């Protein structure tokens, strides 16, 4: 199924709804021969001309063949277009590839044993690349408009955070989705004891649309983490002007809140909010009630679980 899925993903981007050949082209390529052949047969039947039956048949067949040559690509492309993957299929396959292809590579590069982690400890934050990117051919970067008006992109920047009680590991790469190629892989690690601040912010980009360099990509939402040493990590969570489908971006507000509370508790022993009751129907209730050393971990893991559920519920 992997090979077939890859073919369908490529086809989704490559094929568009074909246009039926214009009447002018049909008249130019074949219709004239066909009509002339019919007229010769008719004139022969009413005794206006002699025996032109063979020539008439040749003209008619030539006309039909010429019309078929012109129409055949439309018939073929229309069949492929009608049987292409749906937008919903692409949504599911994108999430699958993030978890089955990119995530294992990230854990390998970070030298982390996946059996020691829960799913909610691994946070995937992708955003599309739709500008000139060093090392990637311009022809590889394209997008397709879905039925809901949003766009699905061929190349993504995939950022992965592996969050534990003691540190955050970071992996990123530019990912050519149809070809499963990775570019510009990077890793880093941030220990909580060295983190000085975390925040959500909005930044202005100087990127230009790859298909129209007169238009700016404009601004984007980011998650920022700074070390005491001055080292900074910026995670782009959303670029509104690129208009990706719901579920492709990951809002890290919950993670910022959890990390901020965890840092306060570690350094200053501040009381924190701890989830004391949770149900599918009533949601989560919080109460400032405890100063135990384990409470920060409780809250922190609860936030990771909720963040993970938020990210995946669109595809469920």
Buried (B, 14 or more C-beta within 10 A) or exposed (E): EEEEBBEBBBBBBEBEEBEEBEEEBBEEBBBBBBBBBBBBBEBBEEEEBEEBEEBBEEBBEBBBBBBEEBBEEEEEBBEEEEEBBEBEBBBEBBBEBBBEBBBEBBBEBBEBEBEEBEEBBBBBBBBBBBBEBEEBEEEBBBBBEBEEEBBBBBBBBBBBBBBBEEBBBBBBBBBBBBEEEBBEBEBEEBEBEEBEEBEBEEEEBEBBBBEEEEEBBEBBBBBBBBBEEEEEBEBBBBBEBBBBBEBBBBBBBBBBBBBBBBBBBBEEEEEBBBBEEEEEEEEBEEEEEBEEEEBBEBBBBBBBBBBBEBBBEEEE
